[in-house]
Structures are given as structure tokens and as C-alpha cells.
């Protein structure tokens, strides 16, 4: 039996976006995305949960120092996306529809580069209290 433990860091950010496929006409975008296709954008108070899995270090007892994880998330995700229009203000979504599914994959890729591959990583993103996504599916 292994001694893997999951540690979590919860953060919040606020961002606006518009779900829109430029290859479709306005009617098709309205049909598929509804209110989320508002040409004046709309916003969410996102809740981000970062899960890191590993074995506790024999010296510190930590799987991953949560202060370091907090700093990493704030520097690489929160500062990048908080109070931004994802479509207009970020390079990540210039040509990628900022659905919750795409946002969670982008956040995962950003953090995966910063967290050693010896740790499992999973990202959960709440777009609303009742709607959330996870990546990768473990």
C-alpha cells in the first residue's frame, strides 16, 4: 500500500467571457451558446481547486508546501486571469473559446509546467455553484 495523500488549494478569480464560434453565424451561436454568447460578455466568480497528490516528505511531512502552491497559483493563474476579459485580455483565449472545459485545461497546462511530474495534478473549476469541471479525469 502506498502512502499517497492529496492536498488541495482553493482560490478565486473573477473574469468575463463570451462563448462564440467565429465560424458560425449569429443565429447558430445564439442557438448553441444562448445567453453565454452575449456580445457584451458576461462574468463569473470562478472557484479554482488545485489538487496535488504525492507521498509526504519524510523530513517535512508535507506532500507539497501549501504556501508555495498558493504562491504558484496566484502568480501563474490568478494574476493572469483575475478581473480580465478572457476573450480580449489574454493570449490563451485569443483563438480558443473560453468554455469552462477549455479554461480548466489551460490552467492545468500552466501549472503542470511548474509542478514536478512526480506529483499527480488535478484541477477543478467551478463556474457557478452548481456547474464545475475537472481535468484531467483521474
LODO-838491 format. One line per field, with one value per atom (N, C-alpha, C): atom name; x, y negated, z negated. Coordinates in nm, 3 decimals. Each point is the difference from the previous one (the first is absolute). Layout:
N
gulo: CA ... .
east: X ... .
north: Y ... .
up: Z ... .
% end
This chain:
138
gulo: N CA C N CA C N CA C N CA C N CA C N CA C N CA C N CA C N CA C N CA C N CA C N CA C N CA C N CA C N CA C N CA C N CA C N CA C N CA C N CA C N CA C N CA C N CA C N CA C N CA C N CA C N CA C N CA C N CA C N CA C N CA C N CA C N CA C N CA C N CA C N CA C N CA C N CA C N CA C N CA C N CA C N CA C N CA C N CA C N CA C N CA C N CA C N CA C N CA C N CA C N CA C N CA C N CA C N CA C N CA C N CA C N CA C N CA C N CA C N CA C N CA C N CA C N CA C N CA C N CA C N CA C N CA C N CA C N CA C N CA C N CA C N CA C N CA C N CA C N CA C N CA C N CA C N CA C N CA C N CA C N CA C N CA C N CA C N CA C N CA C N CA C N CA C N CA C N CA C N CA C N CA C N CA C N CA C N CA C N CA C N CA C N CA C N CA C N CA C N CA C N CA C N CA C N CA C N CA C N CA C N CA C N CA C N CA C N CA C N CA C N CA C N CA C N CA C N CA C N CA C N CA C N CA C N CA C N CA C N CA C N CA C N CA C N CA C N CA C N CA C N CA C N CA C N CA C N CA C N CA C N CA C N CA C N CA C N CA C N CA C N CA C N CA C N CA C .
east: 0.084 -0.084 0.088 -0.035 0.078 -0.055 0.074 -0.040 -0.035 -0.058 -0.034 -0.111 0.018 -0.096 -0.029 -0.125 -0.038 -0.006 0.061 -0.012 -0.068 -0.075 -0.081 0.026 -0.005 0.005 -0.120 -0.076 -0.119 0.027 -0.028 0.017 -0.124 -0.013 -0.110 0.053 -0.069 0.027 -0.129 -0.007 -0.117 0.043 -0.079 0.035 -0.126 0.009 -0.107 0.039 -0.101 0.027 -0.126 0.019 -0.110 0.027 -0.098 0.012 -0.049 0.090 -0.030 0.090 -0.059 0.078 -0.003 0.114 0.002 -0.033 0.001 -0.035 -0.151 -0.076 -0.146 -0.061 -0.121 -0.073 -0.061 -0.056 -0.056 -0.111 -0.083 -0.111 0.051 0.101 0.054 0.068 0.077 0.063 -0.105 -0.107 -0.109 -0.066 -0.022 -0.064 0.084 0.130 0.089 0.037 0.035 0.055 -0.099 -0.114 -0.103 0.053 -0.035 0.041 0.152 0.069 0.146 0.066 -0.080 0.050 -0.021 -0.041 -0.024 0.120 -0.020 0.113 0.067 -0.067 0.057 0.065 0.010 0.066 -0.085 0.043 -0.060 0.110 -0.021 0.108 -0.037 0.104 -0.015 0.096 -0.040 0.087 0.050 0.110 0.053 0.061 -0.020 0.067 0.091 0.127 0.103 0.052 0.002 0.057 0.111 0.119 0.118 0.031 0.004 0.027 0.137 0.085 0.133 0.009 0.042 0.006 0.144 0.043 0.134 0.015 0.119 0.028 0.062 -0.038 0.061 0.151 0.068 0.145 0.037 0.098 0.035 0.058 0.053 0.060 -0.104 -0.077 -0.097 -0.137 -0.034 -0.135 -0.097 0.045 -0.085 0.000 -0.116 -0.003 0.053 -0.055 0.040 -0.027 0.095 -0.016 -0.115 -0.108 -0.119 0.023 0.093 0.034 0.065 0.089 0.062 -0.104 -0.092 -0.105 -0.089 -0.034 -0.079 0.070 0.128 0.077 0.006 0.018 0.007 -0.131 -0.112 -0.131 -0.027 0.029 -0.025 0.083 0.127 0.091 -0.032 -0.039 -0.014 -0.143 -0.097 -0.139 -0.080 -0.003 -0.085 0.042 0.128 0.046 -0.025 0.000 -0.019 -0.146 -0.094 -0.140 -0.096 0.038 -0.093 -0.034 -0.128 -0.052 0.043 -0.002 0.035 -0.121 -0.002 -0.089 0.081 -0.037 0.082 0.015 -0.104 0.007 0.095 -0.002 0.070 0.136 0.014 0.118 0.104 -0.025 0.094 0.043 0.124 0.049 -0.056 -0.025 -0.045 -0.134 -0.085 -0.134 -0.026 0.106 -0.018 -0.065 0.038 -0.053 -0.057 -0.035 -0.056 -0.124 -0.113 -0.125 0.014 -0.020 0.025 -0.114 -0.032 -0.094 0.068 -0.078 0.059 0.094 -0.038 0.084 0.136 0.001 0.127 0.080 -0.068 0.071 0.071 -0.066 0.063 0.120 -0.007 0.115 0.116 -0.028 0.105 0.066 -0.079 0.057 0.085 -0.048 0.078 0.137 -0.001 0.126 0.097 -0.054 0.086 0.065 -0.079 0.053 0.083 -0.035 0.076 0.146 0.024 0.138 0.077 -0.070 0.064 0.011 -0.077 -0.003 0.066 0.097 0.077 -0.091 0.038 -0.082 -0.012 0.078 -0.015 -0.131 -0.064 -0.129 -0.111 -0.110 -0.120 -0.065 -0.062 -0.063 -0.139 -0.096 -0.135 -0.057 -0.074 -0.058 -0.152 -0.066 -0.146 -0.034 -0.092 -0.039 -0.152 -0.047 -0.142 -0.029 -0.090 -0.044 -0.119 -0.082 -0.109 0.000 -0.086 -0.010 -0.035 -0.075 -0.047 0.068 0.080 0.067 0.151 0.063 0.145 0.057 0.130 0.072 0.129 0.052 0.127 0.088 0.131 0.096 0.133 0.068 -0.052 -0.094 -0.071 -0.088 0.087 0.016 0.088 -0.080 .
north: 0.119 -0.119 -0.125 -0.096 -0.123 -0.099 -0.104 -0.103 -0.130 0.008 -0.122 -0.075 -0.131 -0.091 -0.112 -0.043 -0.114 -0.125 -0.107 -0.131 -0.093 -0.096 -0.088 -0.145 -0.084 -0.145 -0.058 -0.083 -0.062 -0.148 -0.050 -0.141 -0.048 -0.131 -0.060 -0.101 -0.011 -0.111 -0.034 -0.123 -0.050 -0.034 0.044 -0.027 -0.004 -0.076 -0.007 0.080 0.046 0.070 0.000 0.042 0.021 0.132 0.087 0.123 -0.026 0.024 -0.038 0.079 0.050 0.067 -0.090 -0.057 -0.094 0.064 0.132 0.069 0.009 -0.030 0.009 -0.138 -0.005 -0.126 -0.029 -0.121 -0.041 0.093 0.047 0.088 0.132 0.057 0.126 -0.021 -0.108 -0.030 -0.019 -0.070 -0.022 0.132 0.084 0.130 0.089 0.005 0.090 -0.058 -0.129 -0.059 -0.085 -0.035 -0.076 -0.128 -0.023 -0.123 -0.013 0.111 -0.004 -0.058 -0.024 -0.059 -0.152 -0.059 -0.144 -0.076 -0.082 -0.071 -0.100 -0.031 -0.091 0.077 0.132 0.088 0.018 0.090 0.024 0.056 -0.003 0.039 0.110 0.056 0.104 -0.027 0.044 0.004 0.145 0.026 0.136 0.043 0.127 0.062 0.108 -0.010 0.089 0.087 0.130 0.092 0.078 -0.011 0.068 0.117 0.119 0.122 0.053 0.021 0.057 0.128 0.108 0.130 0.050 0.046 0.058 0.059 0.047 0.056 -0.108 -0.005 -0.099 0.014 -0.113 -0.002 0.048 0.089 0.052 -0.106 -0.108 -0.104 -0.104 -0.052 -0.106 0.053 0.117 0.052 -0.054 -0.092 -0.059 0.087 0.008 0.050 -0.110 -0.121 -0.118 -0.119 -0.087 -0.117 -0.085 -0.010 -0.071 -0.150 -0.056 -0.142 -0.017 0.093 -0.005 0.023 0.091 0.026 -0.124 -0.063 -0.123 -0.108 -0.020 -0.100 0.033 0.127 0.046 -0.026 0.031 -0.020 -0.150 -0.077 -0.144 -0.064 0.035 -0.060 0.042 0.125 0.053 0.008 -0.003 0.011 -0.123 -0.030 -0.109 -0.133 -0.032 -0.127 -0.007 0.114 0.006 -0.019 0.054 0.004 -0.084 -0.037 -0.072 -0.138 -0.031 -0.129 -0.029 0.106 -0.012 0.043 -0.051 0.052 0.108 0.124 0.111 -0.006 -0.040 -0.008 -0.110 -0.112 -0.121 -0.023 0.041 -0.039 0.110 0.118 0.110 0.063 0.040 0.067 0.141 0.062 0.139 0.020 -0.103 0.015 -0.090 -0.051 -0.079 0.083 0.126 0.089 0.129 -0.003 0.117 -0.043 0.063 -0.036 0.023 -0.103 0.013 0.068 0.122 0.082 0.043 0.043 0.051 0.116 0.084 0.114 -0.045 -0.102 -0.048 -0.076 -0.074 -0.073 0.096 0.108 0.095 0.069 0.028 0.062 -0.099 -0.125 -0.103 -0.014 -0.008 -0.014 0.122 0.118 0.121 -0.008 -0.036 -0.005 -0.103 -0.113 -0.103 0.055 0.062 0.048 0.128 0.083 0.124 -0.030 -0.108 -0.041 -0.041 -0.041 -0.055 0.101 0.109 0.099 0.127 0.048 0.118 0.116 0.072 0.109 0.119 0.001 0.108 -0.014 -0.117 -0.023 0.013 0.065 -0.003 -0.136 -0.052 -0.132 0.010 -0.060 -0.008 -0.138 -0.056 -0.132 0.013 -0.063 -0.010 -0.148 -0.034 -0.139 -0.011 -0.078 -0.028 -0.129 0.010 -0.120 -0.063 0.085 -0.042 0.097 -0.023 0.088 0.143 0.013 0.132 0.056 -0.080 0.045 -0.003 0.117 0.004 0.107 -0.014 0.093 0.041 0.116 0.050 0.047 -0.021 0.049 0.024 0.109 0.113 0.084 0.088 0.091 0.116 0.010 0.105 0.121 .
up: 0.000 0.000 0.000 0.083 0.003 -0.103 -0.023 -0.096 0.071 0.118 0.074 -0.072 -0.003 -0.063 0.100 0.004 0.084 -0.086 0.047 -0.064 0.100 -0.051 0.084 -0.033 0.101 -0.018 0.075 -0.071 0.057 0.019 0.120 0.032 0.075 0.013 0.074 0.099 0.111 0.092 0.073 0.045 0.072 0.141 0.097 0.138 0.086 0.109 0.097 0.123 0.072 0.126 0.086 0.123 0.093 0.071 0.000 0.074 0.142 0.096 0.137 0.094 0.107 0.104 0.124 0.038 0.112 0.134 0.008 0.124 0.021 -0.106 0.008 0.014 0.052 0.005 -0.138 -0.013 -0.129 -0.048 0.092 -0.038 -0.060 0.062 -0.051 -0.135 -0.016 -0.128 -0.108 0.031 -0.097 -0.037 0.099 -0.023 -0.092 0.026 -0.076 -0.136 -0.004 -0.123 -0.079 0.059 -0.071 -0.062 -0.127 -0.070 -0.008 0.005 -0.010 0.125 0.104 0.123 0.004 -0.110 -0.008 0.057 0.103 0.062 -0.095 -0.111 -0.099 -0.116 0.015 -0.096 -0.126 -0.084 -0.131 -0.089 -0.132 -0.089 -0.097 -0.060 -0.101 -0.115 -0.117 -0.117 -0.009 0.066 0.008 -0.133 -0.033 -0.114 0.059 -0.033 0.053 -0.114 0.023 -0.099 0.068 -0.055 0.053 -0.094 0.056 -0.076 0.040 -0.099 0.021 -0.082 0.063 -0.065 -0.001 -0.117 -0.014 -0.138 -0.028 -0.132 -0.088 -0.127 -0.089 -0.007 0.004 -0.013 -0.140 -0.012 -0.133 -0.094 0.054 -0.083 -0.043 0.096 -0.031 -0.036 0.049 -0.017 0.103 0.084 0.103 0.125 0.065 0.137 0.091 -0.021 0.077 -0.091 -0.016 -0.086 0.054 -0.076 0.047 0.015 -0.071 0.021 0.137 0.035 0.133 0.110 -0.024 0.098 0.017 -0.110 0.004 0.083 -0.027 0.075 0.148 0.031 0.138 0.074 -0.063 0.061 0.017 -0.102 0.009 0.111 0.007 0.098 0.143 0.020 0.136 0.051 -0.089 0.043 -0.041 -0.128 -0.048 0.062 -0.006 0.057 0.150 0.066 0.145 0.041 -0.080 0.041 -0.083 -0.122 -0.088 0.054 0.001 0.049 0.144 0.080 0.141 0.084 0.121 0.102 0.069 -0.020 0.051 0.152 0.071 0.146 0.047 -0.070 0.047 -0.066 -0.125 -0.079 -0.019 0.051 -0.023 0.132 0.009 0.121 0.010 -0.115 -0.001 0.071 -0.002 0.056 0.121 0.060 0.122 0.110 0.009 0.105 -0.057 -0.128 -0.067 -0.077 0.028 -0.065 -0.152 -0.082 -0.143 -0.077 0.041 -0.076 -0.129 -0.097 -0.124 0.030 0.097 0.036 0.053 0.086 0.053 -0.106 -0.085 -0.106 -0.093 -0.040 -0.093 0.064 0.129 0.068 0.007 0.030 0.005 -0.137 -0.105 -0.135 -0.034 0.031 -0.025 0.070 0.127 0.076 -0.058 -0.043 -0.062 -0.125 -0.087 -0.128 0.017 0.096 0.021 0.032 0.071 0.031 -0.125 -0.104 -0.120 -0.114 0.007 -0.108 0.049 -0.076 0.036 0.041 0.103 0.053 -0.095 -0.109 -0.098 -0.078 0.009 -0.065 0.104 -0.041 0.082 -0.022 0.105 -0.006 0.061 -0.065 0.053 -0.033 0.095 -0.016 0.005 -0.095 0.001 0.007 0.089 0.018 -0.007 -0.097 -0.012 0.075 0.098 0.071 -0.073 -0.055 -0.088 -0.118 -0.093 -0.116 0.041 0.109 0.042 0.123 0.069 0.122 -0.018 0.014 -0.012 0.092 0.025 0.087 -0.070 0.040 -0.052 0.114 -0.018 0.098 -0.069 0.034 0.077 -0.086 0.064 -0.073 -0.046 -0.131 -0.056 -0.039 .
% end
